[in-house]
């Protein structure tokens, strides 16, 4: 039987690089949640992801992330990654 362990990683990016970094992270897989925060550490968007939703998430959520990217000069992306333990 395998257990799941969730770890968090943070990435600091400029507003221009926000959408590209999100696409890169989603493509890597095993992501459970993406949280985008501004430079004051306020949460701007919190996106829970499930394995079946990844395809449906990309288009509408990226539009919202693009709008956020236009408003912030710097952002922090917090990613919850699912690790399986055998």
JODAMO-V137096 format. One record per residue. N is the residue number from 0. PHI is phi in degrees with one decimal (NA if undefined). OMEGA is omega as a letter, one per 40 degrees, with the letter a starting at -180 (999 if undefined). BURIAL is # if it has 16 or more other ideal C-beta (glycine too) atoms within 10 Angstrom, else .. Layout:
BEGIN
N & PHI & OMEGA & BURIAL
N & PHI & OMEGA & BURIAL
END
This chain:
BEGIN
0 & NA & i & .
1 & -111.1 & i & .
2 & -107.7 & i & .
3 & -107.4 & i & .
4 & -125.0 & a & .
5 & -108.9 & i & .
6 & -119.9 & a & .
7 & -113.4 & i & .
8 & -128.2 & i & .
9 & -120.8 & i & .
10 & -129.7 & i & .
11 & -96.4 & a & .
12 & -137.5 & i & #
13 & -78.9 & i & .
14 & -58.2 & a & #
15 & -66.7 & a & .
16 & -91.1 & a & #
17 & -59.9 & a & #
18 & -63.1 & a & #
19 & -62.5 & i & .
20 & -66.7 & i & #
21 & -61.8 & i & #
22 & -58.6 & i & .
23 & -61.6 & a & .
24 & -66.0 & i & #
25 & -63.9 & i & #
26 & -63.5 & i & .
27 & -66.3 & i & .
28 & 83.4 & a & .
29 & 61.3 & a & .
30 & -93.5 & i & #
31 & -97.6 & a & .
32 & -156.1 & i & #
33 & -123.8 & i & #
34 & -122.5 & i & #
35 & -112.6 & a & #
36 & -121.9 & i & #
37 & -85.6 & a & #
38 & -67.8 & i & .
39 & -89.9 & i & .
40 & 70.6 & i & .
41 & -87.4 & i & .
42 & -71.7 & i & .
43 & -94.8 & i & #
44 & -154.0 & i & .
45 & -127.2 & a & .
46 & -115.2 & i & #
47 & -76.7 & i & .
48 & -119.4 & i & #
49 & -123.8 & a & .
50 & -54.2 & a & .
51 & -76.8 & a & .
52 & -93.2 & a & .
53 & -52.1 & a & .
54 & -65.8 & a & .
55 & -72.3 & a & .
56 & -71.4 & a & #
57 & -54.5 & a & .
58 & -64.7 & a & .
59 & -67.9 & a & .
60 & -70.1 & i & #
61 & -65.8 & i & #
62 & -63.7 & i & .
63 & -65.8 & i & .
64 & -65.3 & i & #
65 & -61.2 & i & .
66 & -66.0 & i & .
67 & -64.6 & a & #
68 & -58.9 & i & #
69 & -70.3 & a & .
70 & -93.8 & a & .
71 & -113.6 & i & #
72 & -88.8 & i & .
73 & -136.2 & a & .
74 & -141.7 & i & #
75 & -116.2 & i & #
76 & -104.5 & i & #
77 & -104.4 & a & .
78 & -120.2 & i & #
79 & -96.8 & a & #
80 & -112.7 & a & #
81 & -92.1 & i & .
82 & -111.4 & i & .
83 & -93.0 & i & .
84 & -112.9 & a & .
85 & -83.5 & 999 & .
END
